[in-house]
C-alpha cells in the first residue's frame, strides 16, 4: 500500500519516563493505512509523545534535522537498540514526516510486548486518525486512557478523533438525502469511503457494490471492497476482489500491494 503524504503542522511532544513492560498483547492489531486511490484530507495534527531516553547527547531530536535524515538516524538507532523508547520515537518521526502508515506496525510491535504502554497507544491513535480510520483511533485512545487514567494528551486525541468521526457521520447523513437519480458510481465510491472511515464496513461494501453495478469496469470499487473485507479480517475472501481490480486495471499498483498484503495475512492465519 502506498500512503498519500499528509500536510502537517508542528507536533507537540513531551519528555516522559519509559513505562515498565507488563505483558504481551494477545493477537496482532491490523495495519489500517489508507489503501485506496482516494486522496487523504489534510487534518489537524494530534498530540504525540516522545521518549526522552532515546535521544543521546549530541544527537538531534526528531524535527531538528530534515525529516528524511531524522528518520534514517532513528531507523539506525532502532536497528542498533530496538528499545520501546527508540521505536516510539521512530513512529513519531514517521508521523511528522507524513508517513503515518509506517508508524502503525512499529507501534503495534511495541504494544505486542507491553499492552499497557499508554504512549504507544496515544501515538497509534494519532497515526490512525491521520489516516482517517476514526473508529480505530478512538479505540486506541481508550486503550491509552485505560493504561493511564487522566492522560491529558490521550483525552485531547480522543476528542479529536471523535469529532472527525462525528463530522464524517454528518456527511454520510447528508449523502443519504441525495436523490437516487443523482447518485452515480463516483457518489457511491465516496460514500463507501466515508463508511469505511467510521468503521461501518458492511455499508462500505454495499456502497462499492452499487458503484460496480453502475460501472462494472470500476477497478477502484473492486479494490475498496477488498479493503473493507480485509478490515473484517477475512483475507481469503478479500483476495478475489484485489485480483478482480487488477484484471480490470493492470496498472493499479494499490490493488497489487493490497493483494500482497492479503496473501501475507492469509499465510499468517494459516500458521
C-alpha positions as CSV (number, residue, x, y, z in Angstrom):
1,X,0.0,0.0,0.0
2,X,1.2,3.4,-0.7
3,X,0.2,6.2,1.7
4,X,-0.5,9.7,0.5
5,X,1.6,12.4,2.1
6,X,-0.3,14.3,4.8
7,X,0.5,18.0,5.3
8,X,1.2,18.6,9.0
9,X,1.8,21.4,11.4
10,X,4.3,21.3,14.2
11,X,3.6,18.5,16.7
12,X,3.8,19.0,20.5
13,X,5.9,16.4,22.4
14,X,6.8,16.0,26.0
15,X,9.6,14.0,27.8
16,X,8.2,11.3,29.9
17,X,9.6,8.3,31.7
18,X,9.6,5.0,30.0
19,X,7.0,2.6,31.3
20,X,7.8,-0.9,32.5
21,X,6.6,-3.8,30.4
22,X,3.6,-5.5,31.9
23,X,3.0,-8.4,29.5
24,X,2.1,-9.3,25.9
25,X,-0.8,-8.0,23.9
26,X,-2.7,-11.0,22.5
27,X,-3.0,-11.2,18.8
28,X,-1.8,-8.7,16.2
29,X,-3.6,-5.4,15.5
30,X,-4.3,-4.7,11.9
31,X,-2.5,-2.0,10.0
32,X,-5.0,0.5,8.7
33,X,-3.2,2.6,6.3
34,X,-5.2,4.3,3.5
35,X,-5.2,1.7,0.8
36,X,-7.4,3.3,-1.8
37,X,-6.9,5.7,-4.6
38,X,-8.8,8.4,-2.7
39,X,-6.7,11.4,-1.5
40,X,-6.1,11.8,2.2
41,X,-7.5,15.1,3.5
42,X,-5.3,17.4,5.5
43,X,-6.2,17.1,9.1
44,X,-5.2,18.9,12.3
45,X,-2.2,17.2,13.9
46,X,-2.8,15.4,17.1
47,X,-0.6,15.3,20.2
48,X,2.3,12.9,20.3
49,X,4.7,11.9,23.0
50,X,8.5,11.4,22.6
51,X,10.6,9.2,24.9
52,X,13.5,11.3,26.1
53,X,15.7,8.3,26.7
54,X,16.1,7.5,23.0
55,X,17.9,10.8,22.2
56,X,21.6,10.5,23.2
57,X,23.7,13.6,24.0
58,X,24.7,15.4,20.8
59,X,22.0,13.6,18.7
60,X,19.4,15.9,17.2
61,X,15.8,15.2,18.3
62,X,13.2,14.5,15.6
63,X,12.3,17.6,13.8
64,X,15.6,19.4,14.3
65,X,17.0,17.9,11.1
66,X,15.4,17.3,7.7
67,X,12.7,14.5,8.1
68,X,14.4,12.0,5.8
69,X,17.7,12.4,7.7
70,X,15.9,12.3,11.1
71,X,14.1,9.1,10.1
72,X,17.3,7.5,8.8
73,X,19.1,8.2,12.1
74,X,16.2,6.9,14.1
75,X,15.9,3.8,12.0
76,X,19.6,3.2,12.6
77,X,19.1,3.6,16.3
78,X,16.2,1.1,16.3
79,X,18.4,-1.4,14.4
80,X,21.2,-1.0,17.0
81,X,18.9,-0.7,20.0
82,X,15.3,-1.8,19.4
83,X,14.0,-0.5,22.7
84,X,10.4,0.6,23.1
85,X,11.6,4.2,23.5
86,X,13.6,4.2,20.3
87,X,10.7,2.6,18.3
88,X,8.2,5.1,19.7
89,X,10.4,8.0,18.6
90,X,10.8,6.4,15.2
91,X,7.0,6.3,14.9
92,X,6.8,9.9,15.8
93,X,9.3,10.8,13.1
94,X,7.2,8.8,10.5
95,X,4.1,10.7,11.5
96,X,5.8,14.1,11.4
97,X,7.2,13.1,8.0
98,X,3.7,12.5,6.7
99,X,4.1,8.7,6.7
100,X,1.6,7.7,9.4
101,X,1.1,4.2,7.9
102,X,4.7,3.3,8.6
103,X,4.2,4.3,12.3
104,X,1.5,1.7,12.8
105,X,3.4,-1.6,12.6
106,X,6.2,0.0,14.7
107,X,3.8,0.9,17.5
108,X,1.9,-2.4,17.2
109,X,5.2,-4.2,17.8
110,X,5.8,-2.1,21.0
111,X,2.3,-2.9,22.2
112,X,2.8,-6.6,21.5
113,X,5.5,-6.5,24.1
114,X,3.7,-4.2,26.6
115,X,0.0,-3.7,26.2
116,X,-0.1,-1.0,28.9
117,X,2.2,1.4,27.1
118,X,0.0,4.5,27.1
119,X,2.4,6.5,25.0
120,X,2.4,3.9,22.2
121,X,-1.5,3.8,22.3
122,X,-1.7,7.6,22.2
123,X,0.6,7.8,19.2
124,X,-1.2,5.0,17.5
125,X,-4.4,6.9,17.9
126,X,-2.8,9.9,16.1
127,X,-1.5,7.6,13.3
128,X,-4.9,6.0,12.7
129,X,-6.8,9.3,12.9
130,X,-4.4,10.9,10.4
131,X,-5.3,8.0,8.1
132,X,-9.0,8.8,8.7
133,X,-9.5,5.5,10.4
134,X,-11.5,7.2,13.2
135,X,-13.1,4.1,14.8
136,X,-9.7,2.5,15.4
137,X,-8.2,5.8,16.5
138,X,-10.9,6.2,19.1
139,X,-10.3,2.6,20.3
140,X,-6.6,3.3,20.6
141,X,-7.2,6.4,22.8
142,X,-9.5,4.4,25.1
143,X,-6.7,1.9,25.5
144,X,-4.3,4.7,26.3
145,X,-6.7,6.1,29.0
146,X,-7.2,2.6,30.4
147,X,-3.5,2.2,30.8
148,X,-3.1,5.7,32.2
149,X,-6.3,7.3,33.5
150,X,-6.2,11.1,33.3
151,X,-3.7,11.1,30.4
152,X,-4.5,14.5,29.0
153,X,-2.9,14.1,25.6
154,X,-4.9,10.9,25.0
155,X,-8.1,12.8,26.1
156,X,-7.3,15.5,23.6
157,X,-6.7,13.0,20.8
158,X,-9.9,11.1,21.8
159,X,-11.9,14.3,21.3
160,X,-10.1,15.0,18.0
161,X,-10.8,11.5,16.6
162,X,-14.4,11.6,17.9
163,X,-15.0,15.0,16.3
164,X,-13.7,13.8,13.0
165,X,-15.9,10.7,13.2
166,X,-18.9,12.7,14.0
167,X,-18.2,15.1,11.1
168,X,-18.0,12.1,8.8
169,X,-21.3,10.7,10.1
170,X,-22.9,14.1,9.3
171,X,-21.5,13.9,5.8
172,X,-23.0,10.4,5.4
173,X,-26.3,11.6,6.7
174,X,-26.3,14.4,4.1
175,X,-25.3,11.9,1.3
176,X,-28.2,9.7,2.3
177,X,-30.6,12.6,1.4
178,X,-29.3,12.8,-2.2
179,X,-31.9,11.9,-4.7
180,X,-31.2,8.4,-6.2
181,X,-31.4,9.9,-9.7
182,X,-28.3,11.9,-8.9
183,X,-26.2,9.1,-7.5
184,X,-23.5,7.7,-9.8
185,X,-20.6,5.4,-9.4
186,X,-18.4,8.3,-8.1
187,X,-21.1,9.1,-5.5
188,X,-21.0,5.5,-4.2
189,X,-17.2,5.4,-4.2
190,X,-17.2,8.5,-1.9
191,X,-20.0,7.3,0.3
192,X,-18.3,3.9,0.7
193,X,-15.1,5.7,1.8
194,X,-17.0,7.6,4.4
195,X,-18.5,4.4,5.8
196,X,-15.0,2.9,5.9
197,X,-13.7,5.8,7.9
198,X,-16.2,5.3,10.6
199,X,-15.8,1.6,10.7
200,X,-19.1,0.6,9.1
201,X,-17.5,-2.0,6.7
202,X,-20.8,-3.7,5.7
203,X,-22.3,-0.4,4.4
204,X,-19.0,0.4,2.7
205,X,-19.1,-2.8,0.8
206,X,-22.7,-2.2,-0.1
207,X,-21.9,1.3,-1.5
208,X,-19.0,0.0,-3.5
209,X,-21.1,-2.9,-4.9
210,X,-23.5,-0.2,-6.1
211,X,-20.6,1.5,-7.8
212,X,-19.7,-1.7,-9.6
213,X,-23.3,-2.2,-10.6
214,X,-23.3,1.2,-12.3
215,X,-19.7,0.8,-13.7
216,X,-18.7,-2.9,-14.0
217,X,-15.2,-1.8,-15.1
218,X,-14.5,0.3,-11.9
219,X,-11.3,-1.2,-10.6
220,X,-11.2,1.2,-7.6
221,X,-14.6,-0.1,-6.3
222,X,-13.4,-3.7,-6.5
223,X,-10.2,-2.8,-4.7
224,X,-12.1,-1.0,-2.0
225,X,-14.4,-3.9,-1.4
226,X,-11.3,-6.0,-0.8
227,X,-10.1,-3.5,1.8
228,X,-13.3,-3.5,3.8
229,X,-13.2,-7.3,3.8
230,X,-9.6,-7.2,5.0
231,X,-10.6,-4.9,7.8
232,X,-13.1,-7.5,8.8
233,X,-10.1,-9.9,9.0
234,X,-11.1,-12.2,6.1
235,X,-8.0,-12.1,3.8
236,X,-9.1,-15.2,1.8
237,X,-12.4,-13.5,0.9
238,X,-10.6,-10.3,0.0
239,X,-8.1,-11.8,-2.4
240,X,-10.5,-12.4,-5.3
241,X,-11.6,-8.7,-5.1
242,X,-8.0,-7.5,-5.4
243,X,-7.5,-9.9,-8.3
244,X,-10.6,-8.5,-9.9
245,X,-9.3,-5.0,-9.5
246,X,-6.0,-5.9,-11.2
247,X,-7.8,-7.7,-14.0
248,X,-9.9,-4.5,-14.6
249,X,-6.9,-2.3,-14.4
250,X,-3.5,-4.0,-14.6
251,X,-1.8,-0.7,-13.8
252,X,-3.5,-0.3,-10.4
253,X,-0.5,-0.6,-8.1
254,X,-2.6,-0.2,-5.0
255,X,-4.5,-3.3,-5.8
256,X,-1.3,-5.2,-6.3
257,X,0.0,-4.0,-3.0
258,X,-3.3,-5.0,-1.3
259,X,-3.2,-8.4,-2.9
260,X,0.3,-9.0,-1.4
261,X,-1.0,-7.8,1.9
262,X,-4.0,-10.1,1.8
263,X,-1.8,-13.1,0.9
264,X,0.6,-12.3,3.7
265,X,-2.2,-12.1,6.2
266,X,-3.7,-15.3,4.9
267,X,-0.4,-17.1,5.3
268,X,-0.1,-15.8,8.9
269,X,-3.6,-17.0,9.7
270,X,-2.7,-20.5,8.4
271,X,0.2,-20.9,10.8
